[in-house]
Amino acid sequence: MGLLDRLFGDDHQRAATKYEGRESATDRAARQRRQSHRRTGAQRAAQQGQAWEDRDRKRRGTSFWTW
């Protein structure tokens, strides 16, 4: 046991008591990354759907304002 351990205590013990029930920084970063990927995928799908709709209207000679 080193001098710093005697002064500040065991990090594992402190983490187990002080931060109990809190989300770790690693878990939080992973969750945010997953949410970002989902959000990006949904936006991309919506844009592709809108582009398809616009192409279809243009092909049929109609637009949103003329129906």
Wavefront OBJ file of the C-alpha trace (Angstrom):
o trace
v 0.000 0.000 0.000
v 1.560 3.262 -1.124
v 1.525 6.681 0.435
v -1.194 7.978 -1.865
v -3.396 4.996 -1.056
v -3.080 5.812 2.628
v -3.909 9.475 2.038
v -6.770 9.114 -0.405
v -7.979 5.565 0.139
v -8.678 2.804 -2.326
v -10.133 4.023 -5.640
v -12.163 0.865 -6.150
v -13.713 1.125 -2.710
v -14.497 4.832 -3.204
v -15.996 4.194 -6.624
v -18.165 1.392 -5.248
v -19.652 3.658 -2.573
v -19.521 7.234 -3.856
v -20.615 6.572 -7.434
v -22.976 3.708 -6.744
v -26.058 3.787 -8.949
v -24.604 6.326 -11.380
v -23.984 5.638 -15.045
v -20.296 5.337 -15.871
v -18.710 7.666 -18.401
v -18.024 4.714 -20.698
v -21.627 3.520 -20.558
v -22.889 7.059 -21.113
v -20.662 7.556 -24.170
v -21.778 4.229 -25.629
v -25.462 5.082 -25.059
v -25.074 8.487 -26.703
v -23.234 6.928 -29.646
v -26.052 4.389 -30.162
v -28.689 7.129 -29.976
v -26.769 9.236 -32.476
v -26.571 6.335 -34.921
v -30.301 5.689 -34.587
v -31.115 9.358 -35.039
v -28.868 9.639 -38.109
v -30.370 6.501 -39.643
v -33.915 7.733 -39.115
v -33.116 11.114 -40.651
v -31.469 9.478 -43.646
v -34.472 7.191 -44.181
v -36.853 10.156 -43.962
v -34.798 12.122 -46.494
v -34.703 9.171 -48.867
v -38.458 8.719 -48.537
v -39.049 12.404 -49.234
v -36.742 12.291 -52.250
v -38.636 9.262 -53.594
v -41.925 11.065 -53.105
v -40.643 14.169 -54.889
v -39.372 12.075 -57.817
v -42.699 10.254 -58.012
v -44.657 13.509 -58.059
v -42.370 14.935 -60.709
v -42.730 11.778 -62.818
v -46.534 11.929 -62.564
v -46.573 15.652 -63.232
v -48.174 16.526 -59.925
v -46.922 18.396 -56.949
v -48.004 18.948 -53.404
v -49.795 22.168 -54.323
v -51.822 20.799 -57.268
v -53.673 17.878 -55.788
l 1 2 3 4 5 6 7 8 9 10 11 12 13 14 15 16 17 18 19 20 21 22 23 24 25 26 27 28 29 30 31 32 33 34 35 36 37 38 39 40 41 42 43 44 45 46 47 48 49 50 51 52 53 54 55 56 57 58 59 60 61 62 63 64 65 66 67
